[in-house]
Amino acid sequence: MSDKKSSYLSIKKLRLCGILATLVLGATHGALAQNGGDIRRFAGQSISFAGYSSAFNDKWAASFGKYFTDRTGITINWIPSSPSKNITSIRAAGGNPDIDVMLMDSANLARGLREGVVGTVDPAKIPNMKKVPESLQIKSGIPSMAYRYGNCYRTDKFEQLKLGSPNDITVWSNSSLSGRVMFPSTTAAQWLINAPAIALSAGGNYSDVSESIKKLSSKVKAYGFFNSSGDMDAAMSSGDVWLTVGNNQGRCLALKKQGIPVAYASWKIDAGGKEYSDLINPDNLVLVANSPKKELVELMMNEFLSDEAGKASVPLFMFIAGTPPTSAAIDAVVAADPSAAEWIIKDPSKLFLPDYSAFLANLREWTTQWASILR
């Protein structure tokens, strides 16, 4: 009797174990399915992404874009554009934008906020934002990468003239460089990024435009303005220009790799009682105001900040020497190419980020008077 009872109890235990195992497996499978469904809840849908040039968009598409679509099932429509065009088109759309997310440097982001074309994201939907340095966090989206701006100069000419590194206006204004210094034109994408820092470097300020322009033009005798990176590269390569102020570090390094005798010089900027080593320009993924696909965009932003996406996006970061927004992505870039450490921004808080809102308050005066630099 006891043997039968023991056998019965053993069978019962086995059945209970089987039931428990089934429940555990079912719960685990359910959790996995739920997570998978959460990531792919928008599968089959699409978002429109307004980037920069087609070449830049192609790098986005082949790296992060492929990763994101494979993981979420969301298709990205890549639109070649510019921040200025985006602001104009979104305003013209009258509350019905045909783009959902756009790339905007910090200067144009300030413009976008003033023009009311930028939305606000829900931080709860982007938990990976905690991986981003506090100085780079924004309310309208996430930073995608950051660039360093300083000065690019011809080392052969500077050696001949026995000039030191052109870190500030004390060297820019050397009489030996008269007519060999180049600044951005107001129509150049780099102008709005650099102009506030140039004004401060000349001893001016954002509000007194005339006096700031006067100080700059009286000290530096410029060669002319560059409208694009191509103009700048050509002038430096030919030797017509020996110094470009407000040059992207990546562009200067690219010229150096081509055999042009150039070097990058850090830009000493004094502002608010603090000295900075360069100008920082974060590019941001920004939500478009009134986009009906806000949730998809927030999912995209959170995915971009993941460690896995950081690894997939290494070719994008290296394409233009842009520092990733997370430490994991930075480690992935340096692991792929140790020489990248030359341009990686280790501490973004030590670089100068202008108060673009204050500068934009006098934008009309700045754009109309800028040409006076050449007089």
ABEGO torsion letter per residue (X at the ends): XAAAAAAAAAAAAAAAAAAAAAAAAAAAAAAAAAAAAAAAAABGBBBBBBBBBAAAAAAAAABAAAAAAAAAGBBBBBBBBBAAAAAAAAAAAGGBBABABBBBBAAAAAAAAAAGABBBBBAAABAAAAABBAAABBAAEBBABBBBBBBBBBAAAAAAAGBBBBABAAAAABAAABGABBBBBAABAAAAAAAAAAAAAAGBBAABAAAAAAAAAAABBBAEBBABAAAAAAAAAAGABABBBGBBAAAAAAAAAAGBBBBBBBBBBBBGGBBBABBBBBBBBBBBBGBAAAAAAAAAAAAAABAAAAAAAAAAAAAAGBBBABAAAAAAAAAABAAAAAABBABAAABBBBBAAAAAAAAAAAAAAAAAAAX
